[in-house]
Amino acid sequence: MSTSSNLKLLIFGGTGVLGTAIADKFKEKGYEVTYGVRKVTNPKDQFLLPVTEAPVPELLKGQLFDAVVFAQGANINDSVINNSLEDFNRLFEANVTFISETTKALISHNLIKHKAKIVILSSFWEQLTRQDKMSYTVTKAAVGGLVRSMAVDLGNAKSILVNGLLPGVVDSPMARGLLKPEQIENVQWQTPGHKMVIPSDVASATYLLGCEENTAISGQSLFVDYGFSIARVL
């Protein structure tokens, strides 16, 4: 087993609100963190996407990662009545295709170690839905299938454990930009404990599945929502 002094995390979407919290959590636990980004601001630990079957960026050469986290993605509000095919395809590319293609490239370059952990951030809308959330719900439902398929194929190939996290409504600028104030209040009222998930909650759950202590959990999509998804206020 790796020691805390040489554990390595590769994260995508690591500069966003959730990704930053996740990266910080792994750093606290002694991991060296490498970021795949669209715009490099710190070449010491960032490389330019995409990762393909072509030669890898210099920063990745010789690397072997203990954990890989996909925290990237896109989100919009739409419905089957008013959605655009362009937006739908854009979300599918960001939320699903990016993960499958990047994983394929990482495996082909032997950048993920035997018995590594992959954690994919999805959303509780993967298994639930609400009004005006079609494209996001459909693409996140596809992420659930991807998690299960990857868990089987990568488990057979390299004993890699693959899991998804389904955060509830996270108290973040994005959530407050997409939801009306009364919708935020409604979420809080329906949540046991009457509070929203915060980024550090998601980071802790990601570490739980992505650390060396996880020795057998794979193929699961786990809610991180204080029980919101199973609560009914009567």
C-alpha positions in Angstrom: 0.0 0.0 0.0 1.2 3.5 -0.8 2.3 5.8 2.0 0.9 9.2 2.7 4.1 10.8 1.4 3.7 9.5 -2.1 0.0 9.2 -2.8 -1.1 11.0 -6.0 -4.5 12.4 -7.0 -5.4 13.4 -10.5 -8.5 15.7 -10.6 -10.5 17.2 -13.4 -12.6 20.2 -12.6 -10.3 20.9 -9.7 -10.5 24.7 -9.9 -14.3 24.9 -9.4 -16.0 25.3 -6.1 -16.4 21.5 -5.4 -13.2 20.6 -7.1 -11.2 23.0 -5.0 -12.7 21.6 -1.8 -11.9 18.1 -2.9 -8.3 18.9 -3.9 -7.7 20.7 -0.5 -9.1 17.6 1.3 -6.7 15.3 -0.4 -3.8 17.7 0.1 -4.6 17.7 3.9 -4.3 13.9 3.8 -0.8 14.1 2.2 -1.7 13.6 -1.5 0.2 15.3 -4.3 -2.5 16.8 -6.5 -2.3 17.2 -10.3 -4.9 19.2 -12.2 -6.3 18.8 -15.7 -7.5 22.2 -16.8 -8.7 24.2 -19.8 -6.4 27.1 -19.0 -3.0 26.6 -17.2 -2.3 29.1 -14.5 0.2 27.1 -12.5 2.3 24.8 -14.8 3.9 23.1 -11.7 0.7 21.1 -11.0 -1.6 21.8 -14.0 -1.6 20.5 -17.6 -3.8 21.5 -20.6 -6.7 19.3 -21.5 -7.7 17.1 -23.3 -5.9 13.9 -22.5 -6.0 11.7 -25.6 -4.3 8.6 -27.0 -1.6 11.0 -28.5 1.5 11.6 -26.4 0.6 12.9 -23.0 1.6 16.3 -21.6 5.0 16.5 -20.0 3.6 16.8 -16.5 2.0 13.4 -16.8 5.0 11.5 -18.1 6.1 8.8 -15.6 3.1 9.4 -13.3 1.0 6.7 -11.7 -2.1 7.9 -9.9 -3.6 6.4 -6.8 -6.9 8.2 -7.2 -8.7 10.0 -10.1 -11.6 12.4 -9.5 -13.9 13.8 -12.1 -15.5 17.0 -10.7 -16.1 18.7 -14.1 -19.4 19.2 -15.8 -22.1 21.5 -17.1 -25.6 22.4 -16.0 -28.6 24.2 -17.5 -32.3 24.5 -17.0 -34.5 23.2 -19.9 -37.4 20.9 -20.7 -38.4 18.5 -23.4 -40.6 21.3 -24.7 -38.0 24.0 -25.1 -34.6 22.3 -25.1 -32.1 22.7 -28.0 -30.1 19.8 -29.5 -27.0 21.8 -29.3 -27.3 22.4 -25.6 -28.2 18.7 -25.0 -25.1 17.5 -26.9 -22.9 20.0 -25.1 -24.0 18.7 -21.7 -23.6 15.1 -22.8 -20.1 15.8 -23.9 -19.2 17.6 -20.7 -20.9 15.3 -18.3 -20.4 11.8 -19.9 -18.2 11.6 -23.0 -15.4 13.6 -21.4 -15.2 11.0 -18.6 -15.2 7.9 -20.8 -12.7 9.3 -23.3 -10.4 10.6 -20.7 -10.4 7.4 -18.7 -9.7 5.4 -21.9 -6.7 7.6 -22.6 -5.4 7.4 -19.0 -5.6 3.6 -19.1 -3.9 3.4 -22.5 -1.0 5.5 -21.2 -0.9 3.4 -18.0 -1.4 6.4 -15.7 -3.8 4.8 -13.3 -2.3 2.3 -10.8 -3.5 -1.2 -10.1 -6.2 -1.0 -7.3 -6.6 2.7 -7.8 -9.9 4.6 -7.0 -12.0 6.6 -9.4 -14.7 8.9 -8.1 -17.1 10.6 -10.4 -19.2 13.6 -9.2 -22.7 13.3 -10.5 -25.9 14.7 -8.9 -28.9 13.6 -7.0 -30.8 14.5 -10.2 -29.2 11.3 -11.6 -32.0 9.4 -9.9 -34.6 12.1 -9.3 -35.8 15.0 -11.3 -37.7 18.3 -11.1 -39.3 20.6 -13.6 -37.1 22.2 -16.3 -34.2 19.9 -15.7 -34.3 17.6 -18.7 -30.8 17.7 -20.3 -29.0 17.7 -16.9 -31.2 14.8 -15.6 -30.7 12.7 -18.7 -26.9 13.2 -18.8 -26.5 12.6 -15.1 -28.6 9.4 -15.4 -26.1 8.3 -18.0 -23.3 8.9 -15.6 -24.8 6.3 -13.3 -24.6 3.8 -16.1 -21.0 4.8 -16.8 -20.0 4.3 -13.2 -21.4 0.8 -13.1 -19.9 -0.1 -16.5 -16.5 1.3 -15.6 -16.6 -0.5 -12.2 -16.9 -3.9 -14.0 -14.5 -3.3 -16.8 -11.8 -1.5 -14.8 -12.3 -3.9 -11.9 -11.6 -6.8 -14.2 -8.7 -5.1 -15.9 -6.8 -3.5 -13.0 -8.9 -4.0 -9.8 -9.8 -0.3 -9.9 -12.7 0.7 -7.7 -15.1 3.2 -9.4 -17.9 5.0 -7.6 -20.2 8.0 -8.2 -21.3 10.7 -5.7 -24.7 12.3 -5.9 -24.6 15.6 -4.0 -27.9 17.3 -3.2 -28.3 21.0 -3.7 -24.9 22.3 -2.7 -24.8 25.8 -1.2 -22.7 27.4 -3.9 -22.8 30.4 -6.3 -24.0 28.1 -9.2 -26.9 26.7 -7.2 -28.0 30.2 -6.1 -27.7 31.3 -9.7 -29.9 28.5 -11.0 -32.5 28.4 -8.2 -34.8 31.1 -7.0 -34.6 32.2 -3.3 -37.9 30.5 -2.5 -36.6 27.2 -4.1 -33.5 27.4 -1.9 -35.8 27.8 1.2 -37.9 24.9 0.0 -34.8 22.6 -0.2 -33.7 23.6 3.3 -37.2 23.0 4.7 -37.5 19.5 3.2 -34.0 18.5 4.3 -33.6 16.7 7.6 -31.8 19.2 9.8 -33.0 22.0 7.5 -29.6 22.8 6.0 -27.9 22.5 2.6 -24.8 20.5 1.7 -21.7 22.5 1.5 -18.5 21.9 -0.6 -16.6 20.4 2.3 -19.3 17.7 2.8 -18.8 16.6 -0.8 -15.0 16.7 -0.4 -15.2 14.4 2.7 -17.4 11.9 0.8 -15.1 12.0 -2.2 -12.1 11.3 0.1 -14.0 8.4 1.7 -14.4 6.7 -1.6 -11.1 7.7 -3.1 -8.7 7.0 -0.3 -6.7 3.9 0.5 -9.2 2.9 3.2 -11.7 2.0 0.5 -10.9 -1.6 -0.3 -14.1 -3.0 -1.7 -16.8 -0.3 -2.4 -17.3 -0.1 -6.2 -20.1 0.5 -8.7 -22.1 2.6 -6.3 -23.8 5.9 -6.7 -24.1 7.4 -3.2 -26.2 10.4 -2.2 -24.6 13.2 -0.2 -27.7 15.2 0.8 -28.5 14.9 4.5 -31.3 12.6 3.5 -33.1 15.1 1.3 -33.7 12.4 -1.4 -35.5 10.1 0.9 -37.4 12.7 3.1 -41.0 13.6 2.6 -42.4 16.6 4.5 -46.1 16.0 5.2 
